[in-house]
Amino acid sequence: MSTFIELVINGISAGSVYALIALGFVIIFKATEVVNFAHASLLLAGGYITAVLHEHIGFLAALAAGIAGAAVLGVLVEVLILRRARVEDQAVLAIVTIGVDIVLATELTRRIGTQVLSLGDPWQDKIVYVGGVGIAQTRIAAFAAAALIITAFLLAFRFTSWGVAMRAAAEDGETAALMGIRLSRVSLAAWAIAGALATVAALFLTVFPTPGLDRSTSFAAMKAFPAAILGGLDSTTGALVGGLLIGLTESLVTGYQGDLTFLGRGIGGVAPFLVMLIVLLIRPAGLFGTRELSRV
């Protein structure tokens, strides 16, 4: 029973981090209707900046610099590449983000090389025992930080002028523009926020029990993509629920994969994608996504 509880706690913690990444996908999609396949590179960039700077300026200052750096990089991608592409087809723009991801990932992996970089987190490998169940402090910190950030985002999304502009642009961009909302600013803010969220996620993806940031971190980040698709690319609520579902699925299947050998080895790594496929077969728009209606 203690093993099950530990796996659930770890799954919720990992799921909250996946929810942060999925929220980045959703924010950009709601603002621009573009699926940002360069999101993993933004995460890797923010984590790399934090890892390089933490020994010189301390953990918190380095994390702030990583958040700012990834936010600026996101804005530069939007302004210098997507906006200048002058393409109205969102599918083409999504392919452009794949090219951006390849360029950024290639440069970052070249810089990282074979190193495994620490981000200098203060929790290290400390364990807290609650009722005989050992919980890594990094897991607790991940859940607490994600809950705080997601709550702040949802409040801002609901009550601030930026949130009103974002919701209006997502509902009907042309009408929002006619009402005086500058869609370019909404898009810039979306890319900046997505980059900032990705950096926080990078921190908790690379702390204990993970050895640190390496060239494969961006691949781990792509596990959050099924969370965004599963929940619905145009739903912030879906990103949260999808992240938790993916985190729990991965943790439980990995923890009990010894009893699931008939499904093949390494089933824990592909379980999130299997769940995504099953859900999409039933609900193509995701659990909370908006279904398009067509008149016959």
N, C-alpha and C positions, 0 to 999 in steps of 0.2 A: 504493500500500500504506500509506503514511504517513497518507493521508486516512482510510482504513478504520480504522487503529489509533486515530487521534484521535477518530473518531466513536464507536468502541466505548468508549473511556475516558470521553468525555463522557456516553455513554448509561448507563454503570455509575454515574457520579457522580450524574446526574439520577435514575436509578432508585433509588439509595439514599435520596434525599430523598423520592421518592414512597413508598418503603417506610415511612418515618417517618410520613407522613400516613395511609397505608393501615393501619398498625398502630394508629393512633388510632381509626379506624373499627372495627377488629376488637375492640379492648379493650372499647369501649362495647357492641358487639353481644354479646360473650361474657358481659358482666356483666348486661345488661338485655334482650337480644334486640331492641333497638331500633336501626334504622339511623339514625345521626345526620347529617341533612342540614345541620345548623348547623355542621358541622366547619370548613368553609371560612371562616365568620365568626370562629370562634375563632382560626384562623390569622391572619386579617387584623387582629384585635384585638391579638394578641401582637406582630405585626410593627409595628403602629402605635405601641404603647406604647414599643417599643424605639427606633423612629425619632424619636419626640418627645423622649425623655430622653437619648439618647446624647451630645448636645452639652453637656449640663449635668452629667452624672454619669459619663461615660465609657462605652465600649462594653460591657465585661463587666458592669458594674453595671446598665446599661440592659437588656441581654439577660436578666439575672437578674430584673429587674423585669417585663419582658415575659412571661417564662415564668411568674412568679408571678401576674401579672394575668390571663393566659389560663386558668391553672389555677383561679383563683378564679371567673372568669366561667363556666367550665364547671360548677363546683360550684353556682353560683347558678342556672344554667339547670335543673340537675337538681332542686334543692331547691324553688325558687320556682315552677317551671312544670310540669315533668314529674311530680313527686311530687304536686303539688296537683291535677293533672288528674284523678286517681283513675279512670284508664282502664286496663283490663286488656288491651285489644287493642293489640298492638305496632304494627300497621299505622296505627292512629289516632295513636299517639304519634310515629311517624315523620312523619306529616303535620304534627303540632304542631311538630316540629323545623324543618320547612320554613318555618312562620310565624315561628319564632324567628330563622331565618337571614335572612329578609326584613327583619325589624325591625333586627337588628344590622347587616346589610350596608348598609341605607339610612342609618343614623346614621353609620357609619364612612366611607362614601363621601362623605357630606355634609361631614364634618370634613376628609377628604383633599382633596376638590375636584379641581382639575386639577393638583395638585402631584405631583411624583415625589420621594419621600422616600428619603434614604439612611439605612441602619441603622448606618453608621459602622464597617463591618467593617475590620479591619487589613490585609487582603490587597489591597484595591483592584484594580487591573488588572494586577498582576504576573504574568508568564508564566515558567514553567520549561520548559526544552528538554531532552528526553531522547531521544537517538538521532535528532535531527532533527525530533522531534514536539513541537510547542508545547502545553503543558498549563497552563491558568490555575490559579493557586494556590488560587483559590476552589473549583475542582473537586476538588483534592486534599483541601482542608480539609473539603468537604462529605462526601466518602467516608469520611475518617478519623473525623469526628464522628459520622456515622450508624452506622458500624461499632461504635464505642465505645458509643454509646447503646443500640443494638439488643442488643449482647452483654450489657450491664449489665441491660437489661430481661429478657432471656431467663433469665439467672442468677437474678434476683429472682423471676421467674415460676415457676422450677423449685424454688428452695430456701428462699424466705422464707414466713412465715406468710401474708402477703398473697397470694402466688402460689398457695399451697395453697387458700386461701379462694376465690380467683378461679376456679381450676380446678374446685373442688367446686360452686360456684354455676353455672358453665357446664354442668357435667355433669347436675346435678339440683338445681335451686334449692330445691324443697320439702324434699328430704332434707337438704340443706346447712343450711337454716334449723332443722330439727328437731335437728340435731347441734350447734347453738349458733352457727353462723356468721351474723353480722348482714349480711343482703343489702344493707341501706341503706348500710352503710359500704363494702362492695365496690363498689357503684354510684358512690358519691362519689369513691372513689379512682380508679375508671376514668375518670370525667369529668375529674378533675384531671390525671391523667397524659396523657390525650389532648390537653388544652389545652397542656400543657407541650411535648409532642412537636410539636404544630402550630406553636408559636412558633419552635422550632429550625428546622423546615422552612421557615418564612416567611423566616428569615435567608438560607438558601441558595437560595431561589427568587428573591430580589431582589438578590443580589450580582452582580458582573461575570460574564458579559457582559450581564446584564439591567440596565437603567438604574436600577432601584430599586423601591420600594413605591409602587403607585398603586392606583386603584380597581378595576383589572382583575386584581389579584393573586389574589383569591379565585377567579376563573374558572380561572386557571392551576392553582390547588390542586386543583380538581375533576378534573384529569387523574389524580389518584391514586385516585379512586373506582373506575375500571375495574380498577386493580391489586388493590384489596380484593375486588372481585367475582370477578375472574379467579382469584385464589388461593383464594378461599373465605372468606366473612365470619366463619366461626367458627374460622379457622386462623391462628395467628401465623406459622407457617412459610409459609403461602400468601401472607400480606401481603408478606413479604420477597421471595419468588420472583416474585410478581406485580409488585411495584415495579420489580425489575430488568428483567423482561420488557418492561414498558411503557416504561421509560427507554431500553432498547436499541432497541426498535421505533421510538419517536419520533425518536431521534437518527439511526438509519440511514435511515429513510424520508425524513426532512427533508434529510439530507445528500445523498441520491441522488435527490431528487424531480425533478431535471432529466432523469433517465432514465426517470421514471415519469409523464411528462406525459399519457400515455394514460389515467391514472386520475383526471386532473383536478388543478387547482391547489390548493395547500394541503392535500394529502393527508396531510402529516405531522401536522397538527393533529387529524385524525379517525382516524388509524391506531390509536391506543390503543383507541378504542371499537370499531373493526372487529375487532381481535384479541379483545376481550372477547366480542363477539357470536359469533365463530367458536368460541371455547372453550366458551361456554355452550350452544351447539347440540349440542356433543359431551358435555360434562359440566355439566349444569345447576347442580350445587352448587359448581362451580369445581374447580380442579386438586386442591386439598387439602381442600375442604369436606366435611362429613359428609353423606352421602346418606341421605335418609329412606327407610326400608323400610316397605312396607305389605303386610299379609297379605291374600291374596285368598281 
